[in-house]
Amino acid sequence: MFNFRKIAMLGMLAILIVTAGCSCKEYEEQIMQLDAQIKELQEEIANDEAIISERNEIVAELTRDFDDCKADNAILIEENEEVVVVSVNEGLSFVSSGIIVLDTMVPALEAIASTIRNHPTWDVYVEGYTDNLKIKEEYQEYWPTNWELGAFRSAAVVRYMTGQMGLDPERFAAVSFGPFRAIADNDTPEGRSENRRVRFMLYKSEGF
């Protein structure tokens, strides 16, 4: 958040007017401009605070619902200013070279879908990640590299949430990071399992 910076800007503007030695007319014009800028900054601050408040509601809902579905140990929730990030890892992720939404992932997706429904002005990036193993030869016709595989994974989740769960497809985007941005060691089966994951980024839509 940048509330401190915005408030500091207001103070600097006021100091400039006082020390500039303006005439009465110039002073009045400066005051009018300052009033307009103050109003604009106040509206921005109020909007930022409203977004943060709703972000906190989203985090609370997700934390509660993940606890209810017993999936919290495989899920990480992060807050980054006006964004909520949810990482679905390990046992809820994908098998090697797989793009099928596993049954183990469904309770987590239902919890996320519930929050998405409750906050209709927030959109969602779904990011697909892979391990660094070469794509098996029998699958290379469909996805030549892990870039394509990551994209298929994120798209599979989006299709499930918009098709099976009835969420608005206009609120979603599917993104692939392939084998990059690994969170675990790809030299072990356990690490590769953690890297085969999906991450959701919920953010306030600029269209509202």
BELHU-V324671 format. One record per helix or strand. SS is the DSSP state (~ for helix, > for strand). FROM is the first residue (numbers start at 1). TO is the last residue. If there is no record, write none. Layout:
ss=SS from=FROM to=TO
ss=SS from=FROM to=TO
//
This chain:
ss=~ from=3 to=19
ss=~ from=24 to=68
ss=~ from=72 to=74
ss=> from=75 to=80
ss=> from=83 to=88
ss=~ from=90 to=92
ss=~ from=103 to=118
ss=> from=122 to=129
ss=~ from=137 to=139
ss=~ from=146 to=164
ss=~ from=169 to=171
ss=> from=172 to=178
ss=~ from=189 to=195
ss=> from=198 to=204
//
